[in-house]
């Protein structure tokens, strides 16, 4: 379906409305884990989290997903 497409998910740690938003827990996972796992279900060439945070980068890569430092 979208086999040539790549999805890039922005995940900034310095949110002004909700501090550390991507790392907030929703049930037993962080928000960014929920987003990445859901998007990974679609047929695309790749899913990447683009972040400025070492903490988000480590979390995402430790869960087996791809991340890019920006």
C-alpha positions as a LaTeX table, in Angstrom:
\begin{tabular}{lrrr}
\hline
Residue & $x$ (\AA) & $y$ (\AA) & $z$ (\AA) \\
\hline
Unk1 & 0.00 & 0.00 & 0.00 \\
Unk2 & 2.51 & 2.65 & 1.16 \\
Unk3 & 5.65 & 0.55 & 0.82 \\
Unk4 & 7.81 & 3.49 & $-0.40$ \\
Unk5 & 6.69 & 5.89 & 2.34 \\
Unk6 & 8.62 & 6.70 & 5.50 \\
Unk7 & 6.97 & 8.04 & 8.65 \\
Unk8 & 8.88 & 10.47 & 10.87 \\
Unk9 & 7.35 & 11.18 & 14.27 \\
Unk10 & 8.56 & 14.38 & 15.98 \\
Unk11 & 9.06 & 14.00 & 19.74 \\
Unk12 & 10.30 & 17.12 & 21.52 \\
Unk13 & 11.01 & 16.91 & 25.22 \\
Unk14 & 10.60 & 20.66 & 25.88 \\
Unk15 & 6.85 & 20.97 & 25.55 \\
Unk16 & 5.45 & 24.14 & 27.12 \\
Unk17 & 1.91 & 22.89 & 27.76 \\
Unk18 & 2.76 & 19.43 & 29.16 \\
Unk19 & 6.29 & 18.87 & 30.40 \\
Unk20 & 7.98 & 15.72 & 29.08 \\
Unk21 & 4.86 & 14.94 & 27.03 \\
Unk22 & 6.29 & 12.02 & 24.98 \\
Unk23 & 7.41 & 10.31 & 28.20 \\
Unk24 & 4.06 & 10.59 & 30.00 \\
Unk25 & 2.65 & 7.21 & 30.94 \\
Unk26 & $-0.62$ & 6.06 & 29.39 \\
Unk27 & $-1.45$ & 2.78 & 31.05 \\
Unk28 & 1.70 & 0.66 & 30.98 \\
Unk29 & 3.49 & 2.50 & 28.11 \\
Unk30 & 4.74 & 5.99 & 27.43 \\
Unk31 & 2.89 & 8.14 & 24.91 \\
Unk32 & 5.69 & 7.81 & 22.34 \\
Unk33 & 5.64 & 4.00 & 22.66 \\
Unk34 & 1.90 & 3.98 & 21.92 \\
Unk35 & 2.35 & 6.22 & 18.87 \\
Unk36 & 5.31 & 4.31 & 17.40 \\
Unk37 & 3.78 & 0.88 & 17.95 \\
Unk38 & 0.52 & 1.87 & 16.27 \\
Unk39 & 2.18 & 3.47 & 13.26 \\
Unk40 & 4.52 & 0.48 & 12.90 \\
Unk41 & 1.47 & $-1.64$ & 12.03 \\
Unk42 & 1.00 & 0.04 & 8.65 \\
Unk43 & 2.92 & $-1.04$ & 5.55 \\
Unk44 & 5.60 & 1.63 & 5.17 \\
Unk45 & 9.31 & 1.45 & 4.40 \\
Unk46 & 10.27 & 2.82 & 7.82 \\
Unk47 & 9.10 & 4.50 & 11.01 \\
Unk48 & 11.48 & 6.89 & 12.80 \\
Unk49 & 11.18 & 9.06 & 15.89 \\
Unk50 & 12.98 & 12.40 & 15.44 \\
Unk51 & 13.97 & 13.78 & 18.82 \\
Unk52 & 16.26 & 16.25 & 20.56 \\
Unk53 & 16.29 & 14.16 & 23.73 \\
Unk54 & 18.76 & 11.41 & 24.67 \\
Unk55 & 16.11 & 10.00 & 27.02 \\
Unk56 & 13.52 & 9.61 & 24.24 \\
Unk57 & 16.18 & 8.31 & 21.84 \\
Unk58 & 17.25 & 5.62 & 24.34 \\
Unk59 & 13.69 & 4.64 & 25.21 \\
Unk60 & 12.67 & 4.26 & 21.55 \\
Unk61 & 15.76 & 2.32 & 20.49 \\
Unk62 & 15.66 & 0.09 & 23.58 \\
Unk63 & 12.10 & $-0.87$ & 22.61 \\
Unk64 & 13.36 & $-1.94$ & 19.17 \\
Unk65 & 12.22 & 1.08 & 17.16 \\
Unk66 & 14.31 & 3.55 & 15.14 \\
Unk67 & 15.18 & 7.05 & 16.29 \\
Unk68 & 17.10 & 10.00 & 14.88 \\
Unk69 & 18.74 & 12.73 & 16.98 \\
Unk70 & 17.90 & 16.21 & 15.70 \\
\hline
\end{tabular}
